[in-house]
Amino acid sequence: MTAGDLRILVINPGSTSTKVAVFYGREEVHRQTIEHPADDLARFAHVAEQFDLRLQGIEAWLESLPAADLAFDAIAGRGAPLKPLEGGTYIITETMLNDIRTSKYSNHASNLGALLADHFARTYRIPAYITDPITVDNFPDIARVSGVPGIARKCRSHVLNIKAVGWTEATKLGKKLTDVNFIVAHMGGGISIAALAGGLIVEVNDALLGMGPFSPERAGALPIGALVDLCYSGTYTREEMIALLSYKSGLAGYLGEGDLRKVEEKIVNGDQKAAIIYEAMCYQIAKEIGAAAAALKGRVDGIILTGGMANSKRLTDTVTEYVRFIAPVAVIPGEHEMKSLAEGAIRALTGVETAKVYA
């Protein structure tokens, strides 16, 4: 069977939505973004508990498609934060699912990718895969050192989209990704800014609960003393602190609004506080791009701005003004994860890539 003959169902859960698509080979023929109201999601302490809610939305969408389009050869799910891994495509195993169900490495929306893919794989009796999960790790040893013994920096990022746009931009330059150095800023609900050296992520901030800029929802790097005081203030439990830092901070925390478009509307309408917070986020994104340039010792072939927020010309123009002195800036808006997931499954099914086993 050739790649073009394969039909792949792709499932990509995000913080407030679940993206689903059907591919015929590398051609996307159906796509839907299933929105999940914040009030519905707030009922669940752990992401894995959202399984039934997300499943119902996907099943309803599948029922709306022609029956002829449901003869899938494989399911491709978004990869969750797992133990540090090599890049590539992985077969979904019970060991992987157990680590996800228990939130062993993170309570992240992408945990549902493998859980939902496994469910549909059992339903259709076909294989299920993840590709390039968040914890693909190519850090050199010096990048792991935090400054506090017992705390190591982690390599966690939006690796799927980072590599996808890296390949796109390298192709435009007439080169392979392995032959260039890029800084890729994936800007969405969380922000990953990666130093991509020859196709390997050698430096990146932890976009969930690590360093880097604040985002529409997340806190980013913080003054340590004030954070310690807040943790011991008696105001928050540990779980409440995690929630505060991971999806109740950033634009949402300062302005009560995490939707970038609505924040920009506030600015247009004269909201000075919104303007300052917005500019501060752009400023922090630019600073992190500068840090990634230092990690590459200044050998940077290009800077790529991507993710949902890259659809905003206001934001990309602001960030570009700060960083254009480093290298040419390309804007590739949106996320390209769905195609990357489908292609990972296709490579495994056609033998171009041997699927790895998570153990």
C-alpha positions in Angstrom: 0.0 0.0 0.0 1.3 3.4 -1.0 1.2 6.5 1.2 -1.6 8.0 -0.9 -3.8 5.0 -0.3 -3.7 5.4 3.5 -6.5 7.0 5.5 -5.5 8.5 8.9 -7.7 9.9 11.7 -5.7 12.6 13.5 -6.7 13.8 17.0 -5.0 16.8 18.6 -6.4 18.0 22.0 -5.6 21.6 23.1 -6.3 23.5 26.2 -9.8 24.6 25.1 -10.5 22.7 21.9 -9.9 19.3 20.2 -8.8 19.5 16.6 -9.6 16.4 14.5 -8.9 15.7 10.8 -9.1 12.9 8.2 -6.2 12.5 5.8 -6.1 10.6 2.5 -2.3 10.1 2.4 -0.9 13.6 2.9 -4.1 15.4 1.8 -6.4 16.7 4.5 -10.0 16.0 3.4 -11.9 16.8 6.6 -11.1 19.0 9.6 -13.0 20.3 12.6 -12.1 22.2 15.7 -14.4 21.2 18.5 -14.6 24.0 21.1 -14.9 23.2 24.8 -16.4 26.0 27.0 -14.1 26.9 29.9 -17.0 26.2 32.4 -17.2 22.6 31.1 -13.5 22.0 31.5 -13.3 23.7 34.9 -15.3 20.8 36.4 -12.3 18.5 36.0 -9.3 18.6 38.3 -7.2 16.3 36.0 -7.1 16.4 32.2 -7.7 12.7 31.8 -11.1 13.2 33.4 -12.1 15.2 30.3 -12.0 12.0 28.2 -15.7 11.4 27.9 -16.4 15.0 27.1 -13.8 15.1 24.4 -14.9 11.7 23.1 -18.5 12.7 22.7 -17.5 15.7 20.5 -15.3 13.6 18.2 -17.9 10.9 17.9 -20.6 13.4 16.9 -18.2 14.9 14.3 -17.4 11.4 12.8 -21.1 10.7 12.5 -21.5 13.7 10.3 -18.9 12.4 7.8 -19.7 10.0 4.8 -19.4 6.4 5.9 -16.9 5.8 3.0 -14.4 8.2 4.7 -14.3 6.3 8.0 -12.3 3.3 6.7 -9.2 4.3 8.6 -5.8 2.6 8.5 -4.4 4.2 11.6 -5.0 6.8 14.3 -2.5 9.5 15.0 -2.7 11.3 18.4 -0.9 14.3 19.8 2.0 13.2 22.0 1.8 14.1 25.6 4.6 15.1 28.0 6.3 11.7 28.7 9.8 10.8 29.9 12.6 12.3 27.8 12.6 10.7 24.4 14.2 10.6 21.0 12.2 12.2 18.2 10.1 10.0 15.9 6.9 8.0 15.8 5.9 5.8 18.7 3.3 3.0 19.0 0.9 3.7 21.8 1.4 1.1 24.5 -0.2 0.4 27.8 2.9 1.6 29.6 2.6 5.0 27.9 -1.1 5.1 28.7 -0.5 4.4 32.4 2.0 7.2 32.6 -0.6 9.5 31.0 -3.5 8.5 33.1 -1.6 9.1 36.3 -0.3 12.5 35.1 3.2 11.1 35.9 5.0 13.8 33.9 2.3 16.5 33.4 -1.4 17.3 33.7 -1.5 18.6 30.1 -4.3 18.7 27.5 -2.2 16.7 25.1 -2.4 13.7 27.6 -5.8 13.1 25.9 -4.2 12.6 22.5 -2.9 9.1 23.1 -5.9 8.1 25.3 -8.4 9.1 22.6 -6.3 7.6 19.8 -6.1 4.3 21.7 -9.8 4.2 22.1 -10.5 4.7 18.4 -7.7 2.2 17.5 -9.5 -0.4 19.6 -12.8 0.5 18.0 -11.5 0.2 14.4 -8.9 -2.5 15.2 -6.1 -0.6 13.7 -2.8 0.8 15.0 -2.4 4.0 16.9 0.6 6.3 17.1 2.0 9.5 18.5 4.8 11.5 16.8 7.4 13.8 18.3 5.8 14.2 21.7 6.3 17.3 23.8 9.3 15.8 25.6 11.5 15.1 22.6 14.9 15.9 24.2 18.2 16.8 22.5 19.5 19.1 25.2 23.3 19.1 25.8 24.2 18.5 29.5 24.9 22.2 30.1 21.3 23.1 29.1 19.9 20.9 31.9 21.6 22.7 34.7 19.2 25.0 36.6 21.3 26.5 39.3 19.7 24.5 42.1 20.9 20.9 42.8 18.0 18.5 42.5 16.2 20.7 39.9 16.9 20.0 36.3 15.7 22.0 33.3 13.5 20.0 31.1 13.2 19.9 27.3 9.5 20.3 26.7 8.1 22.2 23.7 5.6 22.4 20.8 8.0 20.2 18.9 5.6 19.0 16.2 4.9 22.5 14.9 8.5 23.7 15.5 9.9 21.0 13.3 7.2 21.3 10.7 7.8 25.1 10.1 11.5 24.5 10.3 11.3 22.1 7.4 9.1 24.6 5.5 11.5 27.5 5.9 14.6 25.3 5.2 13.0 24.2 1.9 12.4 27.9 1.0 16.1 28.4 1.5 16.9 25.4 -0.7 18.3 23.5 2.2 17.6 20.6 4.5 16.6 21.3 8.1 19.8 19.4 9.2 21.9 22.1 7.5 20.5 25.2 9.1 20.1 26.9 12.5 16.7 28.5 13.3 15.0 30.1 16.2 11.4 29.1 16.2 8.8 30.9 18.4 5.6 28.9 18.7 3.1 31.3 20.2 -0.2 30.0 21.4 -1.8 29.4 24.8 1.7 28.5 25.8 4.9 29.9 24.1 7.9 27.7 23.2 11.0 29.5 21.8 13.4 26.9 20.5 17.0 27.0 19.3 16.9 24.5 16.4 20.4 23.4 15.5 20.6 21.1 12.5 17.0 19.9 13.2 17.7 19.3 16.9 16.1 21.3 19.7 19.2 22.2 21.8 17.6 24.9 23.9 14.0 25.8 24.7 12.0 27.2 27.5 9.5 24.9 29.2 6.2 26.5 28.0 4.0 24.9 30.7 5.7 25.5 34.0 9.2 26.6 33.3 11.1 29.6 32.0 10.4 32.0 29.1 7.8 34.7 28.4 4.3 34.8 29.9 1.6 33.9 27.5 -2.2 34.3 27.1 -2.6 31.8 30.0 0.7 30.9 31.6 3.0 32.7 34.0 6.4 32.2 32.4 9.6 33.0 34.4 8.9 34.8 37.7 10.8 36.6 40.5 11.8 33.7 42.7 11.4 35.4 46.1 7.9 36.6 45.4 6.9 33.2 44.1 8.2 31.5 47.2 6.2 34.0 49.3 3.0 33.3 47.4 3.4 29.5 47.7 3.7 29.8 51.5 1.1 32.5 52.0 -1.6 30.0 52.9 -3.8 31.5 50.1 -3.3 28.6 47.7 -3.1 24.8 47.8 -0.4 23.1 45.7 -3.1 22.2 43.1 -4.4 25.8 43.1 -0.9 27.2 42.5 -0.4 24.8 39.6 -3.7 26.0 38.1 -2.8 29.7 38.7 0.5 29.4 37.0 -0.5 27.2 34.1 -3.8 28.7 32.9 -4.9 31.6 35.1 -1.9 33.9 34.5 -0.5 35.9 31.6 -3.0 37.9 29.7 -5.9 36.1 31.4 -4.5 36.9 34.8 -3.8 40.6 34.2 -6.8 41.4 32.0 -9.4 38.7 32.7 -9.1 37.8 29.0 -6.8 35.2 27.3 -8.1 35.7 23.8 -5.5 37.8 21.9 -8.1 39.2 19.5 -10.2 40.5 22.3 -7.2 42.0 24.1 -6.3 43.8 20.8 -9.8 45.1 20.7 -9.3 46.5 24.2 -6.2 48.3 23.0 -7.9 49.7 19.9 -10.6 51.0 22.3 -8.1 52.9 24.4 -7.4 50.4 27.2 -4.0 51.6 28.4 -3.5 48.7 30.8 -4.1 46.2 28.0 -1.6 48.0 25.9 1.1 47.8 28.5 0.5 44.1 29.3 0.4 43.2 25.6 3.7 45.1 24.9 5.3 43.4 27.9 4.4 39.9 26.5 5.9 40.9 23.1 9.0 42.2 24.9 9.4 39.0 26.9 9.0 36.9 23.7 11.8 39.0 22.0 14.1 38.6 25.0 13.7 34.8 24.9 14.5 34.9 21.1 17.7 36.8 22.0 18.6 34.1 24.6 18.1 31.4 22.0 20.4 33.3 19.6 23.1 33.2 22.4 22.6 29.5 22.7 23.4 29.2 19.0 26.4 31.5 19.4 24.9 33.9 17.0 24.9 31.5 14.1 21.2 32.0 13.2 19.9 31.5 9.6 16.4 32.7 10.4 13.8 33.4 13.0 10.3 31.9 12.6 7.2 33.2 14.3 4.4 30.6 14.3 1.4 29.3 16.2 -2.0 30.9 16.6 -0.8 34.2 17.8 1.3 34.6 14.6 -1.9 35.4 12.8 -1.8 38.8 14.5 0.1 41.3 12.4 0.2 43.7 15.4 2.1 41.0 17.5 4.4 39.8 14.8 5.4 43.4 13.8 6.1 44.2 17.4 8.3 41.2 18.0 10.0 41.6 14.6 11.0 45.2 15.5 12.9 43.8 18.5 14.7 40.9 16.9 15.2 41.6 13.2 18.8 42.6 14.0 19.6 38.9 14.8 18.4 37.3 11.5 15.7 37.5 8.9 12.2 36.9 10.4 9.6 34.7 8.7 6.0 34.5 9.8 4.3 31.1 9.3 1.0 31.5 11.2 -1.1 28.8 12.7 -0.1 25.3 13.7 0.9 22.5 11.3 0.7 19.7 13.8 -2.2 17.8 12.1 -0.2 17.1 8.9 2.9 16.2 10.9 0.9 13.7 12.9 -0.6 12.1 9.8 2.8 12.0 8.1 4.3 10.3 11.2 1.7 7.5 11.0 2.2 7.2 7.3 6.0 6.8 7.7 5.4 4.0 10.2 2.8 2.2 8.1 4.9 2.3 4.9 8.1 1.3 6.6 9.9 4.6 5.9 10.3 4.9 9.7 10.3 2.1 12.2 7.9 3.0 15.0 9.5 3.1 18.4 8.1 1.4 21.5 7.7 3.4 24.7 9.1 1.4 27.6 
